[in-house]
Amino acid sequence: MTYNIGHRAVYSLNIHLVLVTKYRRKVINQAILKRLQEIFENTCIKWRSKVTEYNALEDHVHLVISYPPDVEVSKLVNNLKTVSSRLIRKEFNEHVNRFYSKPVFWTGAYFVASCGGVTLEELKSYVEKQSSPSN
């Protein structure tokens, strides 16, 4: 397991993020898939974060993102959605307008889960095996 070193913290924080297109329309083609990856990677850099895994189907994307402890996940996710929606609608306007009459791309909701190097069972076992103070 690798850890990131910050100014006052050593950390390994990762999330699994799933974004779904509005109405689950199958709007993501190969060109959009590639451009979304570029947008997500560039946006994450601005948040001092990194996309470590990326994949998508026609109606949703999966990302694993490593991020520092001072980044609020909800703000990062909302920024990823806003920037990607705006740029995709601008750059692929004709294609996207075949699926949506309003200026939308992603559904309002998203899925996010923490993920990382150990399972809950391993963590519980580690904590249980720690010594208690003798006093």
C-alpha positions as CSV (number, residue, x, y, z in Angstrom):
1,M,0.0,0.0,0.0
2,T,1.3,3.4,-0.9
3,Y,0.6,6.5,1.2
4,N,0.5,10.1,0.3
5,I,2.5,12.6,2.4
6,G,0.9,16.0,3.0
7,H,2.0,19.0,5.1
8,R,0.5,17.6,8.3
9,A,-0.8,14.2,7.3
10,V,0.1,10.8,5.8
11,Y,-2.9,9.4,4.1
12,S,-4.5,7.1,1.7
13,L,-8.0,8.2,0.9
14,N,-9.9,6.8,-2.1
15,I,-13.5,6.9,-3.3
16,H,-15.4,4.9,-5.9
17,L,-17.6,7.4,-7.7
18,V,-20.4,6.5,-10.1
19,L,-22.1,9.2,-12.2
20,V,-25.2,8.4,-14.2
21,T,-26.5,10.3,-17.3
22,K,-29.8,12.0,-16.9
23,Y,-32.7,9.5,-17.5
24,R,-30.0,6.9,-18.0
25,R,-29.9,7.9,-21.6
26,K,-27.2,6.0,-23.6
27,V,-25.4,9.2,-24.7
28,I,-21.8,8.3,-24.0
29,N,-19.9,7.2,-27.1
30,Q,-16.2,6.6,-27.6
31,A,-15.3,10.2,-28.2
32,I,-17.2,11.4,-25.2
33,L,-15.8,8.6,-23.1
34,K,-12.2,9.7,-23.9
35,R,-13.0,13.4,-23.4
36,L,-14.7,12.7,-20.1
37,Q,-11.5,11.0,-18.9
38,E,-9.4,14.0,-19.8
39,I,-11.9,16.4,-18.1
40,F,-12.0,14.3,-14.9
41,E,-8.2,14.0,-14.8
42,N,-7.6,17.7,-15.3
43,T,-10.3,18.7,-12.8
44,C,-8.9,16.4,-10.2
45,I,-5.4,17.9,-10.6
46,K,-6.9,21.3,-9.7
47,W,-8.3,19.6,-6.5
48,R,-4.9,18.0,-5.8
49,S,-6.5,14.7,-6.4
50,K,-6.0,11.9,-9.0
51,V,-8.1,9.6,-11.0
52,T,-6.6,6.1,-10.5
53,E,-9.2,4.1,-12.3
54,Y,-11.7,5.1,-15.0
55,N,-14.3,3.1,-17.0
56,A,-17.7,3.8,-18.5
57,L,-20.7,2.4,-20.2
58,E,-23.1,4.3,-22.5
59,D,-25.1,5.6,-19.5
60,H,-22.7,5.9,-16.6
61,V,-19.1,6.3,-15.5
62,H,-17.0,4.7,-12.8
63,L,-14.0,6.5,-11.2
64,V,-11.7,5.7,-8.4
65,I,-10.2,8.9,-7.1
66,S,-7.4,9.5,-4.6
67,Y,-7.8,12.7,-2.7
68,P,-6.2,14.7,0.2
69,P,-7.9,14.9,3.6
70,D,-8.7,18.6,3.3
71,V,-10.9,18.1,0.2
72,E,-14.6,17.8,0.8
73,V,-15.8,14.9,-1.3
74,S,-19.2,16.5,-2.0
75,K,-17.6,19.6,-3.4
76,L,-15.2,17.6,-5.5
77,V,-18.0,15.5,-7.0
78,N,-20.2,18.5,-7.7
79,N,-17.3,20.2,-9.4
80,L,-16.5,17.1,-11.5
81,K,-20.2,16.9,-12.6
82,T,-20.5,20.7,-13.3
83,V,-17.3,21.0,-15.3
84,S,-17.8,17.8,-17.3
85,S,-21.4,18.5,-18.1
86,R,-20.7,22.0,-19.3
87,L,-17.7,21.0,-21.5
88,I,-19.4,17.9,-23.0
89,R,-22.5,19.8,-23.8
90,K,-20.4,22.5,-25.4
91,E,-18.0,20.2,-27.4
92,F,-20.6,17.6,-28.4
93,N,-23.6,19.8,-28.6
94,E,-25.2,18.2,-31.7
95,H,-24.8,14.7,-30.3
96,V,-26.0,15.5,-26.8
97,N,-29.0,17.5,-28.0
98,R,-30.4,14.4,-29.7
99,F,-30.9,13.0,-26.1
100,Y,-31.8,16.1,-24.1
101,S,-33.8,19.2,-24.8
102,K,-32.7,20.9,-21.6
103,P,-29.1,21.8,-20.6
104,V,-28.5,18.6,-18.6
105,F,-26.1,15.7,-18.8
106,W,-25.8,14.0,-15.4
107,T,-28.6,13.0,-13.0
108,G,-28.7,15.0,-9.8
109,A,-27.7,12.0,-7.7
110,Y,-24.5,10.1,-7.6
111,F,-23.0,7.0,-5.8
112,V,-19.8,7.3,-3.7
113,A,-18.2,4.8,-1.4
114,S,-14.9,4.9,0.4
115,C,-12.4,2.3,-0.7
116,G,-8.9,1.4,0.1
117,G,-6.3,-1.1,1.1
118,V,-7.9,-3.0,4.0
119,T,-11.3,-4.6,4.6
120,L,-13.5,-3.7,7.6
121,E,-12.7,-7.1,9.1
122,E,-9.0,-6.5,8.9
123,L,-9.4,-3.1,10.5
124,K,-11.6,-4.4,13.3
125,S,-9.0,-7.2,14.0
126,Y,-6.2,-4.6,14.1
127,V,-8.0,-2.4,16.5
128,E,-9.0,-5.3,18.8
129,K,-5.4,-6.5,19.0
130,Q,-4.1,-3.1,20.2
131,S,-2.9,-2.9,23.8
132,S,-4.9,-1.0,26.3
133,P,-3.2,1.4,28.7
134,S,-2.1,-0.3,31.9
135,N,-3.4,2.5,34.2
